[in-house]
Amino acid sequence: MTAGAGSRSGHDAGGRMRRGVGLAMPLVAVLVTVLVPVSLARHRHGMQALSAAARSARGGVLLDLGRSALAEGWWRMEQALTDPDGVVFHELRRAGRSPLACVVTPTFLLERLRADPALAGYALEGARVDAHVAALMPVGEDPCEGTATVELVVTVSHASERVARRLRERREMRVARLALPPPFDRYALVVLDRGLGVPAASVAGRAVTRDHLTELSGPDASELAAGAARLDLAQWRRRALFRFEGPGAVRRFLALLDERAAEGRPVSATVLVDDPTEPLRLRRRTIHGRLVVATTAGAELVDVRLRDPAADLLVVQAARRVEVGGRVDAAVIAQDGVEVNPGARLAGALVLFRAPASRDVAGELRADVTRFSASERSLAAVLAPWALEREVEAL
Amino acid sequence: MTPAARPARSRSAASLAELSLFGSIALALVAMSVALLARALRQDTWNGGRLTAVSSLSVVLESLRRDLWSSDAARTYPQANALALRIPADGASPDIVVWAWSGPGRPVERNRRAVGTARPLDFGVRVHEPGTAVLSLAVPSGPLDAASPRPVAIGVPLVIPDALWRERYAFWSSGR
């Protein structure tokens, strides 16, 4: 080492030049020896802390972006489930279908990622949300009604920090037939215990009388017997999309109808009202939506209309006696007798487990069965309101 | 008479006065350097402590938010500064994840494993009004030996996803 600013020179007693580094050089050496490692260690620690904070903060943003992608993915999936012109609609309503994989494009989120400078560097991998629909598991006698799991998967990442998160969310999807169960959708009137029926085609738009009743035999009779199995109330516990049980079940169901009516929103579902002690009373109501209701008690239907007869429908199945008064736009399945009051007009269809006494049927039945058709379009595919499972994976 | 010549003295050697003067200056310079270094070190420690605290908070909160998003039910235990989250597993029994803090000087733990390096001053759920709650976490920042460390606090809303839907659609029937 050569002496620099700290070098000192002088002469000894003999006049010879002496050279040395003096006090400054050791001082500088000590400072460098101590300060450099300390500084490096502190810099390293600081950078690690900064990196961890940045990764966590970006991870939080990625979680939010992934949630947004999934929320939009579910919304677009719901649209695909109800769009009769879409491929998904038909695929999901095919009996015995296999699992389905499709891709959903979250357009809103992609647009936001492009437009927002605060989100520069964040990306949705593949610019898509992957959807997988598992095979349908039947919940009853109808092979088209069932339950399946839908899974959406999305991967979001940030370029500079190489941080990525994969989010996965599963929901239940129910497929329910919002119609008269087949083969009853082809009849204006059926009396099961007598094997009698009136095919809808023979009385389209006209009043149905006893004279129209014909004895059903051969394939028709066996088909109706098989169809009756689908009306079993025990199956309704699995078939129903909405279930109201116990004391107050009727009140809670009617409260739902009132709430949706106030919001102008339809109620479309298969519903089980399970309280044998209280009859289902629908009086002076306008139904908005496609509603198939079964009750373990009786039913009173008085002046029940449809808001849009072309799109809405009402099917009521009762385990006990059904009373009809005024004008009722509905199909009625009476397991324990029916009483149609004088002047009453039932516009729909009537399925009776037992033949009624003459005195019990005083009104008019006008066949209006086209809306009750159990076609592919009567199958509603509905996503559960909440997730079965969610996962976040740090990649 | 010619005075006798004095013996020659070397002018290059420092006198006592010079040595004292330069020594004093050198000592003052060293003292100033040490004081400056000590102050810089304290400042650096404070910044480092704050950075560590914020970093640790970020790590804890991100992990906590992931658990919150995955959960379908929560229960708080104010006495134990703990939060239990139920995380459903499709086709299996749900997992229970417990976030807890056993007091000052202890880290926040997730299922008894420390998360982050910070030693929080506070961790708990604050209910602000019916139906809303914030999970708050406060950590000291600055030098660890400071008499009154300035806390850094971050809160996240305690929102259990789907809780509203579960309440509103209590009549939804699963076919599974």
Contacts between the chains, C-beta under 8 A, distances in Angstrom:
chain1	res1	chain2	res2	distance
A	9	B	12	7.9
A	10	B	10	7.9
A	10	B	12	4.8
A	10	B	13	6.1
A	11	B	10	5.6
A	11	B	12	5.3
A	11	B	13	7.7
A	13	B	10	7.9
A	15	B	10	7.8
A	23	B	26	6.3
A	24	B	26	7.9
A	27	B	30	6.7
A	31	B	33	7.6
A	31	B	37	7.8
A	35	B	37	7.4
A	38	B	41	7.9
A	42	B	44	5.9
A	42	B	48	6.2
A	45	B	48	6.4
A	45	B	52	7.7
A	46	B	47	7.7
A	46	B	48	6.1
A	46	B	51	5.9
A	49	B	48	7.5
A	49	B	51	4.6
A	49	B	52	5.1
A	49	B	54	7.9
A	49	B	55	4.0
A	50	B	51	6.5
A	50	B	55	7.0
A	52	B	55	4.7
A	52	B	58	7.1
A	52	B	59	5.9
A	53	B	51	7.4
A	53	B	54	5.7
A	53	B	55	3.9
A	53	B	58	4.6
A	53	B	59	7.7
A	56	B	55	7.4
A	56	B	58	3.5
A	56	B	59	4.9
A	56	B	61	7.4
A	56	B	62	4.3
A	57	B	58	5.4
A	57	B	62	7.7
A	59	B	62	4.7
A	60	B	58	7.6
A	60	B	61	7.2
A	60	B	62	5.0
A	60	B	65	6.3
A	63	B	62	7.3
A	63	B	65	6.1
A	63	B	66	6.4
A	63	B	69	6.7
A	67	B	69	6.8
A	137	B	175	7.5
A	137	B	176	7.8
A	139	B	175	4.3
A	146	B	175	6.7
A	147	B	174	7.2
A	147	B	175	3.4
A	147	B	176	5.6
A	149	B	90	7.1
A	170	B	90	5.5
A	172	B	174	5.9
A	172	B	175	7.2
A	172	B	176	6.4
A	174	B	175	5.5
A	237	B	173	7.7
A	238	B	173	7.9
A	238	B	175	5.6
A	239	B	175	7.8
A	240	B	173	5.1
A	241	B	172	7.1
A	241	B	173	6.1
A	242	B	171	4.6
A	242	B	172	6.6
A	242	B	173	6.3
A	243	B	171	5.8
A	243	B	173	4.1
A	244	B	171	5.5
A	252	B	171	7.0
A	253	B	171	7.9
A	256	B	171	7.2
A	272	B	173	7.4
A	384	B	172	6.4
A	384	B	174	7.1
A	385	B	162	7.1
A	385	B	165	4.0
A	385	B	166	7.6
A	385	B	168	7.5
A	385	B	169	4.4
A	385	B	172	5.9
A	386	B	72	7.2
A	386	B	161	7.7
A	386	B	162	3.6
A	386	B	165	4.9
A	386	B	166	5.8
A	386	B	169	7.7
A	387	B	72	7.7
A	387	B	88	7.9
A	387	B	161	7.2
A	387	B	162	6.3
A	388	B	88	6.5
A	388	B	90	4.7
A	389	B	70	8.0
A	389	B	88	5.4
A	389	B	89	6.1
A	389	B	90	4.1
A	390	B	69	6.1
A	390	B	70	4.5
A	390	B	88	8.0
A	390	B	161	7.4
A	391	B	70	6.5
A	392	B	66	4.5
A	392	B	69	6.6
A	392	B	70	6.5
